[in-house]
């Protein structure tokens, strides 16, 4: 089901899909279709909605009046793990190395085999793939180039990691007035060995591919997230979602080594998983970071699977912005962050919202812009820094039963305040807390600046005069 919000009349239902017998695992929407992008017979299509279940992808077009048009059902032949639009093209990805693309002009569904995919990012009309062989590839979804000899989609290698480590996270930053084929491109990526690298394509190296600019070797586990923004470089590894952040120095909008990247914070966005989570759980409970690259970005921390509250934290330093608690106390089953364009009223600005889905089928909408404004003024709803305090953590853990993780993680002795805590906790959980060290989960103190080892490996990296 799809709804839209109008200032004058509120939410209106504009689309309902036919009954789908299968469990819907992924959903994507394109609300900015041009009137002619739908191809023949679909001139009036203004929005498109896609879903996936298993290896199947279904696509519909929606007119301004809410008329539903069935575009088609497509098969990727392997489970679809990611589903999204790049412009008017629909893209389905599988980590096994398959890409499915539906072209809006030709209405052609094309499957392309590539190297197993470990990460991806989009930049304008380009799709960048971080692969298990240590290479970064890109596809131009606007030109949609096909090879003459076999009509395959042209996939071009952009960069090869010096250590040939799998590229497990990738982020592209396009400087102002620049495109992927322009003069200055910045890419940050993380690897399975825990290394974070920044590569740049600058005017002096046009035609030679991106050059290695900086290397950070602070993580000891595979990097799962990395984001390069205007002011910060943020990386996250799989060990308790450990986050490291650096401030980025820029000169005329371009990254600079003088004085270079400076470590800012080290903190954890711990999230406990269910023993057997549903297939789509990660899609609706991704911790982020969320936000535009030229704005303040945030993490959303959901500590336990069945909880009515989530913590909103700044991606730059881990400080708490606010705590969102369901108005009816029901479990938050999924969430997402979205920026809405400002209305036509004078002085209106874009606003960010958090949408939460709940176990009873309800949706709740939260004003993130106001929360960020209050936090910037030093007026948060709670003065606690970071994630849950030991007391808040005990309250959250009392709602569930804990078990040992399937993978080995560092186990330290429990935090003293937890051993002698007066808060009520299940006896079955206390033994596990004593064994595993609950201080790895709590975040009672302000973020600590990490000890960072960086190395600059670029040439011609000084800013132009």
KOLMILUM-877633 format. One record per residue (C-alpha): residue in three letters; residue number from 1; x, y, z. Coordinates in steps of 0.001 Angstrom, whole numbers, always signed. Layout:
REM residues N
['Ala'; NUM; [X; Y; Z]]
...
This chain:
REM residues 465
['Unk'; 1; [+0; +0; +0]]
['Unk'; 2; [+1219; +3504; -816]]
['Unk'; 3; [+72; +6856; +554]]
['Unk'; 4; [+1023; +10472; -61]]
['Unk'; 5; [+959; +13552; +2135]]
['Unk'; 6; [-595; +16845; +1068]]
['Unk'; 7; [-386; +19982; +3188]]
['Unk'; 8; [-4060; +20761; +2685]]
['Unk'; 9; [-5645; +17333; +3151]]
['Unk'; 10; [-3128; +15119; +4980]]
['Unk'; 11; [-2413; +11503; +4055]]
['Unk'; 12; [-4241; +9967; +1097]]
['Unk'; 13; [-4092; +6382; -128]]
['Unk'; 14; [-3091; +6310; -3797]]
['Unk'; 15; [-2122; +2693; -4462]]
['Unk'; 16; [-2862; -809; -3209]]
['Unk'; 17; [-1184; -3826; -4735]]
['Unk'; 18; [-3041; -7045; -5467]]
['Unk'; 19; [-2741; -9717; -2791]]
['Unk'; 20; [+735; -11243; -2787]]
['Unk'; 21; [+808; -14799; -1496]]
['Unk'; 22; [+4536; -14672; -812]]
['Unk'; 23; [+6314; -12794; +1990]]
['Unk'; 24; [+7325; -9388; +583]]
['Unk'; 25; [+11019; -8967; +1356]]
['Unk'; 26; [+11997; -5725; -401]]
['Unk'; 27; [+10113; -2672; -1653]]
['Unk'; 28; [+11208; +332; -3736]]
['Unk'; 29; [+9388; +3445; -4910]]
['Unk'; 30; [+10181; +6090; -7507]]
['Unk'; 31; [+7991; +9156; -7028]]
['Unk'; 32; [+9795; +11360; -9556]]
['Unk'; 33; [+9100; +9655; -12862]]
['Unk'; 34; [+8993; +11955; -15879]]
['Unk'; 35; [+5790; +11845; -17869]]
['Unk'; 36; [+7504; +10181; -20828]]
['Unk'; 37; [+9814; +7806; -18949]]
['Unk'; 38; [+7321; +5025; -18788]]
['Unk'; 39; [+7618; +4255; -22488]]
['Unk'; 40; [+4845; +3452; -24904]]
['Unk'; 41; [+1489; +2946; -23275]]
['Unk'; 42; [+2595; +4404; -19970]]
['Unk'; 43; [+2852; +8126; -20723]]
['Unk'; 44; [+791; +9051; -17675]]
['Unk'; 45; [+2908; +7088; -15190]]
['Unk'; 46; [+4134; +9439; -12475]]
['Unk'; 47; [+5256; +6915; -9858]]
['Unk'; 48; [+6552; +3366; -9832]]
['Unk'; 49; [+6431; +755; -7087]]
['Unk'; 50; [+8474; -2443; -7059]]
['Unk'; 51; [+8527; -5380; -4655]]
['Unk'; 52; [+10566; -8559; -4475]]
['Unk'; 53; [+10100; -11961; -2891]]
['Unk'; 54; [+12634; -14705; -3377]]
['Unk'; 55; [+13997; -14277; -6895]]
['Unk'; 56; [+10859; -12571; -8230]]
['Unk'; 57; [+10438; -8830; -8864]]
['Unk'; 58; [+7055; -7214; -9555]]
['Unk'; 59; [+6694; -3690; -10905]]
['Unk'; 60; [+3696; -1343; -11188]]
['Unk'; 61; [+3207; +2133; -12593]]
['Unk'; 62; [+837; +4632; -10958]]
['Unk'; 63; [-799; +7583; -12693]]
['Unk'; 64; [-1571; +10943; -11101]]
['Unk'; 65; [-5155; +9772; -10629]]
['Unk'; 66; [-4104; +6549; -8884]]
['Unk'; 67; [-4635; +4203; -11823]]
['Unk'; 68; [-2479; +1099; -11437]]
['Unk'; 69; [-620; -363; -14415]]
['Unk'; 70; [+1039; -3760; -14191]]
['Unk'; 71; [+4482; -3369; -15776]]
['Unk'; 72; [+5588; -6950; -15318]]
['Unk'; 73; [+7054; -9729; -13205]]
['Unk'; 74; [+10749; -10497; -13579]]
['Unk'; 75; [+13044; -13250; -12337]]
['Unk'; 76; [+16636; -12717; -11183]]
['Unk'; 77; [+17077; -16507; -10787]]
['Unk'; 78; [+18626; -15949; -7328]]
['Unk'; 79; [+17265; -14269; -4205]]
['Unk'; 80; [+16991; -10475; -4517]]
['Unk'; 81; [+18841; -8871; -1610]]
['Unk'; 82; [+18620; -5217; -2697]]
['Unk'; 83; [+15974; -3403; -4735]]
['Unk'; 84; [+16156; +291; -5678]]
['Unk'; 85; [+15778; +2844; -8451]]
['Unk'; 86; [+18564; +4796; -10149]]
['Unk'; 87; [+16757; +7500; -12063]]
['Unk'; 88; [+13953; +5680; -13842]]
['Unk'; 89; [+15833; +2352; -13988]]
['Unk'; 90; [+14951; -390; -11510]]
['Unk'; 91; [+17910; -2346; -10145]]
['Unk'; 92; [+17864; -5693; -8324]]
['Unk'; 93; [+21090; -6990; -6775]]
['Unk'; 94; [+22265; -10297; -5387]]
['Unk'; 95; [+25591; -10696; -3531]]
['Unk'; 96; [+26185; -13843; -5572]]
['Unk'; 97; [+27096; -11573; -8481]]
['Unk'; 98; [+23865; -11027; -10389]]
['Unk'; 99; [+22395; -7662; -11383]]
['Unk'; 100; [+18916; -7272; -12826]]
['Unk'; 101; [+18017; -3988; -14527]]
['Unk'; 102; [+14651; -2897; -15903]]
['Unk'; 103; [+15126; -113; -18449]]
['Unk'; 104; [+12306; +2446; -18384]]
['Unk'; 105; [+12568; +3418; -22061]]
['Unk'; 106; [+12807; -41; -23619]]
['Unk'; 107; [+10864; -1942; -20907]]
['Unk'; 108; [+13602; -4557; -21213]]
['Unk'; 109; [+14691; -6679; -18230]]
['Unk'; 110; [+18355; -7578; -18414]]
['Unk'; 111; [+20383; -9827; -16125]]
['Unk'; 112; [+24125; -9336; -15893]]
['Unk'; 113; [+26613; -11677; -14195]]
['Unk'; 114; [+29501; -10022; -12354]]
['Unk'; 115; [+31989; -10882; -9621]]
['Unk'; 116; [+30319; -11627; -6236]]
['Unk'; 117; [+29207; -8299; -4767]]
['Unk'; 118; [+30066; -7291; -1188]]
['Unk'; 119; [+28880; -3644; -1253]]
['Unk'; 120; [+27452; -951; -3500]]
['Unk'; 121; [+26639; +2746; -3694]]
['Unk'; 122; [+25004; +5106; -6168]]
['Unk'; 123; [+26236; +8468; -7425]]
['Unk'; 124; [+23989; +10309; -9826]]
['Unk'; 125; [+23188; +7868; -12616]]
['Unk'; 126; [+26081; +5560; -11737]]
['Unk'; 127; [+26041; +2310; -9785]]
['Unk'; 128; [+29304; +1423; -8057]]
['Unk'; 129; [+30000; -2132; -6939]]
['Unk'; 130; [+32526; -3255; -4330]]
['Unk'; 131; [+33368; -6870; -5072]]
['Unk'; 132; [+34988; -9844; -3380]]
['Unk'; 133; [+38010; -9730; -5692]]
['Unk'; 134; [+39082; -6345; -4302]]
['Unk'; 135; [+37895; -4331; -7301]]
['Unk'; 136; [+35440; -1450; -7605]]
['Unk'; 137; [+33300; -1486; -10748]]
['Unk'; 138; [+30781; +1005; -12110]]
['Unk'; 139; [+27821; +975; -14503]]
['Unk'; 140; [+26350; +4029; -16220]]
['Unk'; 141; [+22598; +3536; -15824]]
['Unk'; 142; [+21742; +6571; -17936]]
['Unk'; 143; [+23730; +5651; -21028]]
['Unk'; 144; [+23068; +1950; -20356]]
['Unk'; 145; [+25996; +808; -22536]]
['Unk'; 146; [+25785; -2662; -24087]]
['Unk'; 147; [+28740; -4537; -25513]]
['Unk'; 148; [+28545; -5054; -29261]]
['Unk'; 149; [+29755; -8662; -29264]]
['Unk'; 150; [+27278; -10173; -26788]]
['Unk'; 151; [+24829; -7361; -25873]]
['Unk'; 152; [+25918; -7605; -22221]]
['Unk'; 153; [+25748; -4582; -19956]]
['Unk'; 154; [+29113; -2843; -19854]]
['Unk'; 155; [+30673; -3109; -16382]]
['Unk'; 156; [+33901; -1111; -16031]]
['Unk'; 157; [+36617; -1603; -13416]]
['Unk'; 158; [+37364; +1684; -11644]]
['Unk'; 159; [+39932; +738; -9003]]
['Unk'; 160; [+41762; -2252; -7514]]
['Unk'; 161; [+42537; -2459; -3797]]
['Unk'; 162; [+46323; -2710; -3200]]
['Unk'; 163; [+45831; -5697; -870]]
['Unk'; 164; [+43135; -7366; -3004]]
['Unk'; 165; [+40846; -7447; +40]]
['Unk'; 166; [+37085; -7728; -590]]
['Unk'; 167; [+35410; -4298; -712]]
['Unk'; 168; [+32809; -4680; +2042]]
['Unk'; 169; [+31622; -1032; +2189]]
['Unk'; 170; [+31746; +1897; -228]]
['Unk'; 171; [+30671; +5553; -309]]
['Unk'; 172; [+30962; +8089; -3128]]
['Unk'; 173; [+31134; +11843; -2585]]
['Unk'; 174; [+30676; +14125; -5573]]
['Unk'; 175; [+32007; +17605; -4926]]
['Unk'; 176; [+29710; +20514; -5828]]
['Unk'; 177; [+29216; +21036; -9573]]
['Unk'; 178; [+30850; +17677; -10265]]
['Unk'; 179; [+29615; +14405; -11743]]
['Unk'; 180; [+31176; +10948; -11743]]
['Unk'; 181; [+32755; +11759; -15099]]
['Unk'; 182; [+33861; +15205; -13883]]
['Unk'; 183; [+37190; +16417; -12552]]
['Unk'; 184; [+37022; +15593; -8838]]
['Unk'; 185; [+35525; +12424; -7360]]
['Unk'; 186; [+36067; +11075; -3849]]
['Unk'; 187; [+35414; +7477; -2850]]
['Unk'; 188; [+35783; +5958; +612]]
['Unk'; 189; [+35691; +2195; +1003]]
['Unk'; 190; [+36233; -413; +3690]]
['Unk'; 191; [+37598; -3924; +3375]]
['Unk'; 192; [+37218; -7306; +5039]]
['Unk'; 193; [+40528; -6772; +6856]]
['Unk'; 194; [+39220; -3633; +8601]]
['Unk'; 195; [+41100; -1135; +6439]]
['Unk'; 196; [+39435; +2101; +5321]]
['Unk'; 197; [+40812; +3879; +2269]]
['Unk'; 198; [+39977; +7121; +500]]
['Unk'; 199; [+40678; +7386; -3215]]
['Unk'; 200; [+40288; +10499; -5355]]
['Unk'; 201; [+40087; +11392; -9010]]
['Unk'; 202; [+41434; +14917; -9385]]
['Unk'; 203; [+42271; +17099; -12400]]
['Unk'; 204; [+45940; +16106; -12474]]
['Unk'; 205; [+45079; +12416; -12857]]
['Unk'; 206; [+42183; +12564; -15331]]
['Unk'; 207; [+42451; +9570; -17620]]
['Unk'; 208; [+44477; +7522; -15135]]
['Unk'; 209; [+41766; +6440; -12708]]
['Unk'; 210; [+41427; +7287; -9013]]
['Unk'; 211; [+44552; +7520; -6864]]
['Unk'; 212; [+44986; +6323; -3286]]
['Unk'; 213; [+44668; +9372; -1031]]
['Unk'; 214; [+44588; +8117; +2563]]
['Unk'; 215; [+44525; +4847; +4497]]
['Unk'; 216; [+43100; +4221; +7981]]
['Unk'; 217; [+43943; +987; +9812]]
['Unk'; 218; [+42003; +1270; +13066]]
['Unk'; 219; [+39388; -1490; +12749]]
['Unk'; 220; [+40204; -5087; +13609]]
['Unk'; 221; [+37058; -6555; +12014]]
['Unk'; 222; [+35482; -6270; +8547]]
['Unk'; 223; [+34098; -2820; +7774]]
['Unk'; 224; [+30349; -2999; +7110]]
['Unk'; 225; [+29515; +698; +6601]]
['Unk'; 226; [+31453; +3721; +5430]]
['Unk'; 227; [+30222; +7226; +4623]]
['Unk'; 228; [+32217; +10133; +3245]]
['Unk'; 229; [+30413; +13449; +3660]]
['Unk'; 230; [+31300; +17103; +3417]]
['Unk'; 231; [+32650; +17273; +6978]]
['Unk'; 232; [+33206; +13709; +8190]]
['Unk'; 233; [+34405; +10243; +7309]]
['Unk'; 234; [+32439; +7619; +9243]]
['Unk'; 235; [+33217; +3901; +9284]]
['Unk'; 236; [+31550; +1016; +11101]]
['Unk'; 237; [+32842; -2520; +11593]]
['Unk'; 238; [+31023; -5722; +12504]]
['Unk'; 239; [+32455; -5898; +16052]]
['Unk'; 240; [+29501; -4558; +18071]]
['Unk'; 241; [+28910; -2043; +15255]]
['Unk'; 242; [+32012; -156; +16361]]
['Unk'; 243; [+32094; +3316; +14776]]
['Unk'; 244; [+35156; +5461; +14095]]
['Unk'; 245; [+34849; +9009; +12803]]
['Unk'; 246; [+37253; +11581; +11397]]
['Unk'; 247; [+36795; +15218; +10476]]
['Unk'; 248; [+37583; +15981; +6846]]
['Unk'; 249; [+39514; +19077; +5807]]
['Unk'; 250; [+38412; +20672; +2541]]
['Unk'; 251; [+39806; +23442; +377]]
['Unk'; 252; [+37385; +24976; -2120]]
['Unk'; 253; [+35142; +21974; -1619]]
['Unk'; 254; [+37848; +19383; -2302]]
['Unk'; 255; [+39406; +17062; +281]]
['Unk'; 256; [+42828; +18158; +1492]]
['Unk'; 257; [+45742; +16631; +3384]]
['Unk'; 258; [+46614; +19886; +5121]]
['Unk'; 259; [+46090; +19478; +8046]]
['Unk'; 260; [+44386; +16250; +6968]]
['Unk'; 261; [+41750; +14046; +8543]]
['Unk'; 262; [+41536; +14300; +12335]]
['Unk'; 263; [+40069; +11551; +14561]]
['Unk'; 264; [+36868; +12681; +16265]]
['Unk'; 265; [+35142; +9818; +18080]]
['Unk'; 266; [+34875; +6107; +18782]]
['Unk'; 267; [+31593; +4540; +19904]]
['Unk'; 268; [+29311; +1536; +19389]]
['Unk'; 269; [+25835; +1196; +17872]]
['Unk'; 270; [+25102; -2185; +19437]]
['Unk'; 271; [+22034; -4011; +18184]]
['Unk'; 272; [+21114; -7501; +19373]]
['Unk'; 273; [+19621; -9834; +16783]]
['Unk'; 274; [+17013; -12520; +17051]]
['Unk'; 275; [+18194; -16111; +16845]]
['Unk'; 276; [+16228; -16588; +13635]]
['Unk'; 277; [+15310; -13139; +12240]]
['Unk'; 278; [+12946; -12828; +9298]]
['Unk'; 279; [+14536; -12407; +5884]]
['Unk'; 280; [+13637; -8731; +5540]]
['Unk'; 281; [+14554; -7704; +9103]]
['Unk'; 282; [+17832; -6047; +8138]]
['Unk'; 283; [+16170; -4073; +5331]]
['Unk'; 284; [+13766; -2384; +7743]]
['Unk'; 285; [+16144; -2066; +10697]]
['Unk'; 286; [+19338; -702; +9168]]
['Unk'; 287; [+21202; +1517; +11642]]
['Unk'; 288; [+22417; +3967; +8989]]
['Unk'; 289; [+24022; +6466; +8898]]
['Unk'; 290; [+21148; +8430; +7359]]
['Unk'; 291; [+21152; +11928; +5880]]
['Unk'; 292; [+22444; +13975; +2994]]
['Unk'; 293; [+26211; +14219; +2610]]
['Unk'; 294; [+26168; +17984; +3114]]
['Unk'; 295; [+24033; +17799; +6265]]
['Unk'; 296; [+24139; +16274; +9756]]
['Unk'; 297; [+23896; +12487; +9559]]
['Unk'; 298; [+22437; +10206; +12224]]
['Unk'; 299; [+22479; +6597; +13370]]
['Unk'; 300; [+19309; +4858; +14528]]
['Unk'; 301; [+20033; +2371; +17322]]
['Unk'; 302; [+17528; -371; +18017]]
['Unk'; 303; [+19076; -2298; +20880]]
['Unk'; 304; [+16790; -5361; +20957]]
['Unk'; 305; [+14481; -6745; +18232]]
['Unk'; 306; [+11207; -6341; +20126]]
['Unk'; 307; [+11218; -2880; +21642]]
['Unk'; 308; [+8971; +193; +21520]]
['Unk'; 309; [+11921; +2613; +21469]]
['Unk'; 310; [+14910; +3554; +19349]]
['Unk'; 311; [+17847; +5879; +20012]]
['Unk'; 312; [+18778; +8615; +17530]]
['Unk'; 313; [+22486; +9481; +17645]]
['Unk'; 314; [+24749; +11823; +15708]]
['Unk'; 315; [+26946; +9966; +13233]]
['Unk'; 316; [+29817; +12382; +13812]]
['Unk'; 317; [+30325; +11776; +17540]]
['Unk'; 318; [+27684; +9301; +18745]]
['Unk'; 319; [+25930; +11806; +21000]]
['Unk'; 320; [+22262; +11235; +21645]]
['Unk'; 321; [+19796; +13410; +19751]]
['Unk'; 322; [+16631; +11917; +21207]]
['Unk'; 323; [+14829; +8704; +22108]]
['Unk'; 324; [+11747; +7766; +20108]]
['Unk'; 325; [+9115; +5791; +21988]]
['Unk'; 326; [+6028; +4409; +20265]]
['Unk'; 327; [+3002; +6447; +21310]]
['Unk'; 328; [+1005; +3266; +22013]]
['Unk'; 329; [+3898; +1272; +23477]]
['Unk'; 330; [+3837; -1289; +20660]]
['Unk'; 331; [+6924; -2914; +19168]]
['Unk'; 332; [+8764; -994; +16452]]
['Unk'; 333; [+9184; -3603; +13718]]
['Unk'; 334; [+10876; -1352; +11133]]
['Unk'; 335; [+11975; +2226; +10557]]
['Unk'; 336; [+13437; +4543; +7943]]
['Unk'; 337; [+14650; +8137; +7654]]
['Unk'; 338; [+13492; +10361; +4804]]
['Unk'; 339; [+13937; +13983; +3808]]
['Unk'; 340; [+10820; +15652; +2407]]
['Unk'; 341; [+10976; +18670; +147]]
['Unk'; 342; [+9719; +21932; +1589]]
['Unk'; 343; [+6234; +23088; +708]]
['Unk'; 344; [+5522; +25980; -1628]]
['Unk'; 345; [+4988; +28334; +1310]]
['Unk'; 346; [+7558; +31103; +1638]]
['Unk'; 347; [+10335; +30277; +4068]]
['Unk'; 348; [+9598; +26555; +4047]]
['Unk'; 349; [+12654; +24291; +4119]]
['Unk'; 350; [+13163; +20570; +3599]]
['Unk'; 351; [+12397; +18548; +6694]]
['Unk'; 352; [+13628; +15160; +7822]]
['Unk'; 353; [+11301; +12586; +9306]]
['Unk'; 354; [+11626; +9160; +10887]]
['Unk'; 355; [+8900; +6708; +9911]]
['Unk'; 356; [+8354; +3756; +12240]]
['Unk'; 357; [+6368; +644; +11375]]
['Unk'; 358; [+4756; -1248; +14244]]
['Unk'; 359; [+3683; -4776; +15073]]
['Unk'; 360; [-13; -3894; +14744]]
['Unk'; 361; [+374; -2568; +11193]]
['Unk'; 362; [+421; +1101; +12194]]
['Unk'; 363; [+2820; +3771; +10937]]
['Unk'; 364; [+4083; +6638; +13067]]
['Unk'; 365; [+5866; +9745; +11800]]
['Unk'; 366; [+8445; +11702; +13814]]
['Unk'; 367; [+9960; +15143; +13182]]
['Unk'; 368; [+13725; +14604; +13101]]
['Unk'; 369; [+14499; +18162; +11981]]
['Unk'; 370; [+13113; +19653; +15194]]
['Unk'; 371; [+15002; +17103; +17306]]
['Unk'; 372; [+18271; +17997; +15557]]
['Unk'; 373; [+17612; +21710; +16011]]
['Unk'; 374; [+17017; +21238; +19737]]
['Unk'; 375; [+20117; +19066; +20084]]
['Unk'; 376; [+22214; +21714; +18320]]
['Unk'; 377; [+21017; +24258; +20893]]
['Unk'; 378; [+21916; +21926; +23753]]
['Unk'; 379; [+18268; +21235; +24536]]
['Unk'; 380; [+17844; +17483; +24029]]
['Unk'; 381; [+15000; +15644; +25704]]
['Unk'; 382; [+17601; +13726; +27701]]
['Unk'; 383; [+21072; +14906; +28675]]
['Unk'; 384; [+22461; +11360; +28535]]
['Unk'; 385; [+25273; +11026; +26014]]
['Unk'; 386; [+25287; +8319; +23389]]
['Unk'; 387; [+23351; +5082; +23533]]
['Unk'; 388; [+21531; +3420; +26413]]
['Unk'; 389; [+22869; +3874; +29932]]
['Unk'; 390; [+23316; +740; +32093]]
['Unk'; 391; [+19916; +1375; +33673]]
['Unk'; 392; [+18217; +1818; +30294]]
['Unk'; 393; [+19971; -1285; +28998]]
['Unk'; 394; [+18740; -3400; +31903]]
['Unk'; 395; [+15202; -2267; +31233]]
['Unk'; 396; [+15501; -3189; +27549]]
['Unk'; 397; [+17096; -6586; +28217]]
['Unk'; 398; [+14396; -7501; +30716]]
['Unk'; 399; [+11963; -7724; +27798]]
['Unk'; 400; [+13790; -10579; +26079]]
['Unk'; 401; [+15725; -13787; +26675]]
['Unk'; 402; [+19416; -13741; +25796]]
['Unk'; 403; [+21598; -16460; +24329]]
['Unk'; 404; [+25234; -16704; +23321]]
['Unk'; 405; [+26188; -15267; +19957]]
['Unk'; 406; [+26879; -17673; +17121]]
['Unk'; 407; [+30221; -15965; +16516]]
['Unk'; 408; [+32972; -15317; +19035]]
['Unk'; 409; [+33297; -11740; +20267]]
['Unk'; 410; [+35530; -10201; +22939]]
['Unk'; 411; [+34195; -11067; +26399]]
['Unk'; 412; [+35162; -8837; +29309]]
['Unk'; 413; [+34089; -8865; +32924]]
['Unk'; 414; [+30777; -7131; +33626]]
['Unk'; 415; [+30575; -3455; +34447]]
['Unk'; 416; [+30525; -3000; +38281]]
['Unk'; 417; [+27322; -965; +38218]]
['Unk'; 418; [+25539; -3842; +36489]]
['Unk'; 419; [+26634; -6508; +38946]]
['Unk'; 420; [+25172; -4651; +41906]]
['Unk'; 421; [+22287; -3061; +40031]]
['Unk'; 422; [+19052; -2692; +41904]]
['Unk'; 423; [+16959; -2818; +38736]]
['Unk'; 424; [+14957; -5992; +38283]]
['Unk'; 425; [+16312; -8363; +35642]]
['Unk'; 426; [+15463; -11905; +34681]]
['Unk'; 427; [+17637; -14497; +36458]]
['Unk'; 428; [+18131; -16268; +33123]]
['Unk'; 429; [+19677; -13107; +31701]]
['Unk'; 430; [+21866; -12222; +34676]]
['Unk'; 431; [+24077; -15266; +34171]]
['Unk'; 432; [+24676; -14358; +30560]]
['Unk'; 433; [+25393; -10730; +31418]]
['Unk'; 434; [+27994; -11849; +33952]]
['Unk'; 435; [+29524; -14155; +31364]]
['Unk'; 436; [+29544; -11903; +28310]]
['Unk'; 437; [+30171; -8487; +29798]]
['Unk'; 438; [+27262; -6146; +29488]]
['Unk'; 439; [+29575; -3156; +29391]]
['Unk'; 440; [+30161; -4071; +25762]]
['Unk'; 441; [+26500; -3240; +25159]]
['Unk'; 442; [+26057; -156; +27302]]
['Unk'; 443; [+27419; +3224; +26311]]
['Unk'; 444; [+27437; +5093; +29638]]
['Unk'; 445; [+30285; +7493; +28924]]
['Unk'; 446; [+30851; +10161; +26283]]
['Unk'; 447; [+32580; +9020; +23081]]
['Unk'; 448; [+36337; +8537; +23315]]
['Unk'; 449; [+38660; +9838; +20648]]
['Unk'; 450; [+40343; +6829; +19046]]
['Unk'; 451; [+44021; +6311; +18525]]
['Unk'; 452; [+44253; +6489; +14776]]
['Unk'; 453; [+46999; +5417; +12452]]
['Unk'; 454; [+46684; +7034; +9074]]
['Unk'; 455; [+48913; +7074; +6089]]
['Unk'; 456; [+48792; +9325; +3093]]
['Unk'; 457; [+49511; +7564; -158]]
['Unk'; 458; [+48510; +10112; -2739]]
['Unk'; 459; [+50460; +12291; -5071]]
['Unk'; 460; [+49305; +15654; -6335]]
['Unk'; 461; [+46852; +15731; -3439]]
['Unk'; 462; [+47391; +19343; -2420]]
['Unk'; 463; [+44524; +21674; -3230]]
['Unk'; 464; [+44827; +23811; -6333]]
['Unk'; 465; [+45727; +27404; -5858]]
